[in-house]
Amino acid sequence: MTPQEYVQQKAAASGSSFYYAFLFLPTERRAAITAFYAFCREVDDVVDEVSDPQVAAVKLAWWRKEVASAFAGQPSHPVMQALLPHSSAFGIRPEHLMAVIDGCQMDLDQTRYLDFEGLERYCHLVAGVVGEVACSIFGRTSEQTIQYAHRLGLAMQLTNIIRDVGDDARRGRIYLPISELQQFEVKAHEILQRSAPWGYSDRFLALMNFQAQRAHRLYDEAFALLPEADRNAQKPGLMMANIYRSLLVDIERQGFQVLHQRTSLTPLRKLWIAWRTHWRGR
């Protein structure tokens, strides 16, 4: 299997909304974003699939060395072999990849966030930096497009957090800020138990609505930041944004039933949203 085939399989197997946006890109840009996305999946899978935190930490340390070796001209992993040829053309730097690894390291070291400021730092690493690299691969002419990408990455990561409250609780993690749990009088143990007698209380629903409204504001702010000159090139990002926002709306309509289930969109619906965005340009 070639490095290019490896990253293609990694991206396709994830079933991610990102994959559907990649389909509309020219060949070279599609190859670059697929390799970058495969890198993100590899390091994220270390945290999600390795049960022993010490083993996961060793694996992340290995990825740090692999990134350094790759940019020194000696990539050994197929993901880095596929990604490195595109790094110069699209401004992908070692610090971008190291930041993504830093974000995954936070998942090992931290299971709670005191306030939104702390959570925002985590989102910057695992989503904002990813958005910055992606917008450069898609094509940009303005520095303001980077601001748009960071804001959009934050909105999409908050959507992930809302969707995954139950899944994260099973792993002992709560990404909802402690200060906001206190604001809405929701106890951490209530979320961790998931099926506790208190169920989907009015307190919990108010907390989740607060999270959703913030995410919606961030989507709106991101769209307002995108310069008109870059709008056509950034269509793949807009496709992902519309897919994620549709997911958020579905979660809201279902009454934030996120403790016992994980809401998702069908592949056909994702493809339809991507195509509609491509056609409409927004």
C-alpha positions in Angstrom: 0.0 0.0 0.0 1.4 3.4 -0.9 1.4 6.3 1.5 -1.3 8.0 -0.6 -3.5 4.9 -0.5 -3.0 4.7 3.3 -4.1 8.2 4.0 -7.1 7.9 1.6 -8.2 4.8 3.5 -7.7 6.5 6.8 -9.8 9.4 5.8 -12.6 7.4 4.2 -12.8 4.9 7.1 -13.4 7.6 9.6 -16.8 8.5 8.1 -16.1 12.1 9.0 -18.0 15.1 7.6 -14.6 16.4 6.5 -14.2 13.6 3.9 -17.3 14.8 2.0 -15.9 18.3 1.7 -12.6 16.9 0.3 -14.3 15.4 -2.7 -14.9 18.8 -4.3 -11.2 19.9 -4.2 -8.7 19.8 -7.1 -6.4 16.8 -7.0 -3.3 18.4 -5.3 -5.3 20.2 -2.7 -7.4 17.1 -2.0 -4.2 15.0 -1.6 -2.8 17.6 0.9 -5.9 17.9 3.0 -6.4 14.1 3.1 -2.9 13.5 4.3 -3.2 16.3 6.9 -6.6 14.9 8.1 -5.1 11.4 8.3 -2.3 12.8 10.6 -5.0 14.4 12.8 -6.8 11.1 13.0 -3.7 9.1 13.8 -2.8 11.2 16.8 -6.4 11.5 18.0 -6.9 7.8 17.8 -3.9 7.4 20.3 -6.0 9.1 22.9 -9.4 7.5 22.0 -8.3 3.9 21.4 -5.3 3.4 23.8 -6.7 2.6 27.2 -3.5 3.0 29.2 -2.6 6.7 29.5 1.1 5.9 29.9 1.2 3.9 26.7 -0.7 6.7 24.9 1.8 9.2 26.2 4.6 7.1 24.8 2.9 7.0 21.4 2.4 10.7 21.3 6.0 11.2 22.1 6.8 8.9 19.2 4.7 11.1 16.9 6.6 14.2 18.1 9.9 12.5 17.0 8.3 11.4 13.8 7.3 15.0 12.9 10.8 16.3 13.7 12.3 13.5 11.6 10.0 14.0 8.7 10.7 17.7 8.4 14.4 16.8 8.6 13.9 14.7 5.5 13.4 11.3 7.1 9.7 10.4 7.4 9.0 6.8 8.3 5.2 6.7 8.8 3.1 6.6 5.6 1.1 9.6 6.9 4.2 11.8 7.1 5.4 10.4 3.8 2.1 11.5 2.2 2.0 14.8 3.9 5.6 16.1 3.6 5.6 16.7 -0.2 2.7 19.2 0.3 4.1 21.0 3.3 6.1 23.7 1.4 3.3 24.4 -1.1 0.7 24.9 1.5 2.6 26.4 4.4 2.3 23.4 6.7 4.9 23.8 9.4 6.2 21.4 12.2 4.6 23.7 14.8 1.2 23.2 13.3 1.5 19.4 13.7 3.1 19.7 17.2 0.1 21.9 18.3 -2.3 19.1 17.3 -0.2 16.6 19.3 -0.2 19.1 22.3 -4.0 19.2 22.1 -4.2 15.4 22.2 -1.7 15.4 25.2 -4.2 17.7 27.0 -6.8 14.9 26.7 -4.4 12.6 28.6 -3.5 15.2 31.2 -6.8 16.9 31.8 -10.4 15.7 32.1 -12.0 18.9 33.3 -11.8 22.6 32.4 -12.4 25.2 35.0 -13.8 27.9 32.7 -14.4 28.6 29.0 -11.0 30.3 28.7 -9.3 27.1 29.5 -11.5 25.1 27.1 -10.9 27.6 24.4 -7.1 27.0 24.7 -7.8 23.3 24.1 -10.0 24.0 21.2 -7.4 26.2 19.7 -4.9 23.3 19.6 -7.3 20.6 18.3 -9.5 22.6 16.0 -8.3 26.2 15.5 -4.8 25.1 14.3 -6.4 22.5 12.1 -8.7 25.1 10.6 -5.7 27.4 9.9 -3.9 24.6 8.0 -7.0 23.6 6.2 -7.8 27.1 5.0 -4.3 27.5 3.6 -4.6 24.2 1.7 -8.0 25.3 0.4 -6.5 28.6 -0.8 -6.5 32.0 0.8 -5.4 35.5 -0.1 -6.1 37.3 3.2 -4.8 37.0 6.8 -8.4 37.6 7.9 -9.3 34.1 6.5 -7.1 32.7 9.2 -9.2 34.4 11.8 -12.3 33.0 10.1 -10.8 29.5 10.2 -9.9 29.7 13.9 -13.4 31.0 14.8 -15.0 28.3 12.7 -12.8 25.6 14.2 -13.9 26.7 17.7 -17.6 26.5 16.7 -17.2 23.1 15.2 -15.3 21.7 18.2 -18.0 23.0 20.6 -20.5 21.2 18.4 -18.4 18.0 18.9 -18.4 18.6 22.6 -22.2 19.0 22.7 -22.7 15.8 20.6 -20.2 13.7 22.6 -21.2 14.6 26.2 -22.2 11.0 26.9 -19.3 9.3 25.0 -16.8 11.6 26.9 -18.5 10.8 30.2 -17.9 7.1 29.6 -14.2 7.9 29.4 -14.4 10.0 32.6 -14.1 13.3 30.7 -16.3 16.4 30.9 -15.4 19.2 28.5 -18.3 21.5 29.6 -16.6 24.1 31.8 -16.9 23.6 35.6 -17.9 27.3 36.1 -20.8 26.8 33.7 -21.9 23.5 35.4 -22.0 25.5 38.6 -23.9 28.4 36.9 -26.7 26.0 35.9 -26.4 23.9 39.1 -25.5 20.7 37.2 -23.3 18.3 39.1 -20.4 16.5 37.5 -21.5 13.1 38.9 -24.9 13.6 37.2 -23.2 13.8 33.8 -20.7 10.9 34.5 -23.5 8.6 35.6 -25.5 9.5 32.4 -28.5 7.4 33.3 -28.9 8.6 36.8 -32.5 9.1 38.2 -32.3 12.9 37.6 -32.4 12.2 33.9 -32.5 15.1 31.5 -33.4 17.8 34.0 -34.4 21.3 33.2 -31.0 22.4 34.6 -29.1 20.1 32.2 -31.2 21.2 29.2 -30.6 24.9 30.1 -26.9 24.2 30.3 -26.9 22.5 26.9 -29.0 25.2 25.3 -26.4 27.8 26.6 -23.6 25.7 24.9 -25.6 25.5 21.6 -26.3 29.2 21.5 -22.7 30.0 21.9 -21.8 27.7 19.1 -24.3 29.3 16.8 -22.9 32.8 17.6 -19.4 31.5 16.7 -20.6 30.1 13.4 -22.2 33.5 12.6 -19.0 35.3 13.7 -16.9 33.0 11.5 -19.0 33.5 8.4 -18.9 37.3 8.9 -15.1 37.2 9.0 -14.6 35.3 5.8 -13.5 37.8 3.1 -15.5 37.7 -0.1 -12.3 37.3 -2.1 -11.7 33.9 -0.4 -15.2 32.7 -0.2 -15.0 30.5 -3.4 -11.8 28.8 -2.3 -13.0 28.2 1.2 -16.1 26.3 0.0 -14.9 23.0 1.6 -14.7 24.7 5.0 -18.2 26.1 4.5 -19.4 22.6 3.6 -18.0 21.3 6.8 -19.5 24.2 8.7 -23.0 23.6 7.3 -22.8 19.8 8.0 -21.7 20.5 11.6 -24.4 23.2 12.1 -27.0 20.9 10.7 -25.9 18.3 13.3 -26.2 20.9 16.0 -29.7 21.8 14.9 -30.7 18.1 15.0 -29.4 17.8 18.5 -31.4 20.8 19.6 -34.5 19.4 17.9 -34.1 16.1 19.8 -33.9 17.9 23.1 -30.2 17.4 23.7 -30.5 13.7 24.2 -26.7 13.4 24.3 -26.1 11.4 27.5 -27.3 8.1 26.1 -26.9 8.5 22.4 -24.6 10.0 19.8 -26.5 11.9 17.1 -25.1 11.7 13.5 -26.1 12.6 10.0 -26.4 9.9 7.3 -23.7 9.9 4.6 -26.3 10.8 2.0 -27.4 13.8 4.0 -23.7 14.9 4.4 -23.1 14.6 0.7 -26.3 16.5 0.0 -25.3 19.4 2.3 -21.8 19.5 0.8 -23.2 19.6 -2.8 -25.8 22.2 -1.9 -23.0 24.4 -0.3 -20.9 23.9 -3.4 -23.8 25.0 -5.7 -24.9 27.9 -3.6 -21.4 29.0 -2.5 -22.4 29.5 1.1 
